[in-house]
């Protein structure tokens, strides 16, 4: 199944670097927002469909930018943190230029804290982004500038989204994972068909009851209908607690580093206890105070491969799924659902539903890093090489058909440029 593996070369890297630089130049948003009296400077996901600043997109953007423009990479993170809330929370969307895009905003299903800031989180890879920018830029000088805000954000996660004290953070609606239409949510959202209207009804089914108490976090969790410890979100959280500990060490805060490492250790132990399914050899997200496993096989079930201290026996079982050509080892890996899964849709369906089959660059980036950590850089190189072929075949798109590299979703999609960081790691 892996008899012929591709690998990128320096020519691929140089070509890709130019492509990524051009995308970030095209999608750069610079200006002044009167509503908060702040300047902004960031790369939007796509100037065609997503002109605003999204949380995890910006983290991917900053990591990519750190390879060729650390000034813009720093600006990306600083813009993201400028409207941090008093409780430490950072909105998953900042609508810097909303007044120019009211018609577009009306099509989004998003919960708001204010007209210009959402009331949702996204996967917490902020520490990874800061570390990458500091490493290739001004080092501890930059870390010291942003670390207080970064720590406040992770404290918010710990105090507000760790309701059961097991160290795992919970999301209260599906789009907080960034995996909006994943088949994992079908049952909870009472999805009847693969049409966008069905998903819109499902989102409102989850979120509308929260409005009755002004989206108070404790009360949203008390409803106990959608309180999910998502495997991907928590794997990223665990990884970033470790990175945050290292950032603290770099500025001489040994006590802070120890605290974050202890939190990471506790969260990982809970991930293993609650989310691992021995029968299937996969990890599943769990819901509610009962911690019921959402037993749907998607790429998220492979995500703890990222963690270097995941048990080697479990890594072997995950690898069997990953390398199975009937599941995840597609021509252009890694599909977001198994090729033989009942909801695998390699192309866009139902009015642009996402995460139901195509391959994405950010998931390739995370899983490939896990492969490197567990001694399979050859597989990571192959994923990187096939991903470059996707770019060359279809341009820089939001996601790709894992069988033929056809691009779908938003054009010139900035977070897909995270591929550059993967290529650097495997050259």
Secondary structure, DSSP 8 states (H G I E B T S, - for coil): --SS-----HHHHHHHHHHHHHHHHHTEEEEEETTTTEEEEEE-SBTTTB-SEEHHHHHHHHHHHTTT-HHHHHHHHHHHHTT--TTS---SEE-TTGGG-HHHHTT----EEETTEES------HHHHHHHHHHHTTTHHHHHHHHHHHHHHHHHHHHHS-TTSSS---BSSGGGGT-TT-GGGTTTTT--SSSHHHHHHHHHHHHGGGGGGTT-HHHHHHH-SS-EE-HHHHHHHHHHHHHHHHHHHHTT-HHHHHHHHHHHHHHHHHHHHHHEETTTTEE--EETTTTEE----BGGGGGGGG-TTS-HHHHHHHHHHHT-TTTT--TT--BSB-TTSTT-BSS-BTTTB-SSB-B-HHHHHHHHHHHHHTT-HHHHHHHHHHHHHHHHHH-SEEEE-TTT--EEEEES-GGGGGHHHHHHHH-
